[in-house]
Amino acid sequence: MKSKFLTLGAKDIIKALILTFITALLTGIYQLLQVGTLLTWEALKPVVISAIAAVIGYLLKNALTNSEDQFLTKEKQTPVAQP
């Protein structure tokens, strides 16, 4: 992750969608199928909500992590070269 503290890049958002939404969605569908539930909207609605919550959580984690992968730590100040 190269984004600075409190920012998100396009790659962060794409990774969040791929990693968290699809994983949470597939896990939820798998669990529904294991118990023999039909895949109706009423059965899938909590799964989709959980998948969206996973995306939001992942994005918040990325926004609160600096470019050196340190959580809740501001970017280190680089000294400005004097001419």
N, C-alpha and C positions, 0 to 999 in steps of 0.2 A: 504494500500500500504506500503510495507516494503522496497522498493528500495531507495537507497541513491540518493542525488542530482546529476543530470546529468547521471543517469544510469537507465536502464530498466531491469526488470526481465521477465522471461518467462510468469509469471502470468499476468503482465501488458500488454504484447502483446496479449495474449489470450483474456483478458477482452476487450481490444480495438477492436479486431476483432468481438467478439460477440456483444458487446454493440453498437458500432458505425456503423459498416458496415451493419449489418443486420437491424438495426433500420432505417438507412438512405435509404437502398435499399427497404425495405417494405413500408416506407412512400412514396417514389417516385413512386413505382408501384401502390400504392393505389391512389395517385393523378392522375396518368395516366388513371387508370380505371374509376375514377370519371368523367373525361371529355370525356370518350368514345374513347380514343386513343387505337389503336391496339398495342400490345406489340412486336414491331419490334426492331431490333438492333438500328436503328436511334432514336427511341423514348426512349429506355433504356440507350443509351450511356451517356447522361448527368446525369442520375440517378446513374449509376455506378461510374462516375467520382466524383460526389458529395459524394458518400459513401466512396470512397478512400480518398478524402480530409478530411472527418470526422475522419477517422482512423488516418491519419497523424496528424491532430490537437490534437486528444486525446493523442496520443503518445508523442507529443511535450509537452503538458501540464504535463503529467506524468514525463517526463524527467526533467522538470524544477521545480518539486515539490520534497521537501525532504521527508524523512521517517516519519516526523511528520505532513505531509500534509500542509506544508507552501510553498506557491508559491514563486519562485525566492529567496529562502533562503538556504544558505549552511547548511550542517550538523553541529550541535553543537559539539564542541571539548570536548571529555570526558577526564578528567585528568588521566594521566598514574600513576598508583600506584608505589611508590618508595619502593624498598626492604629494 
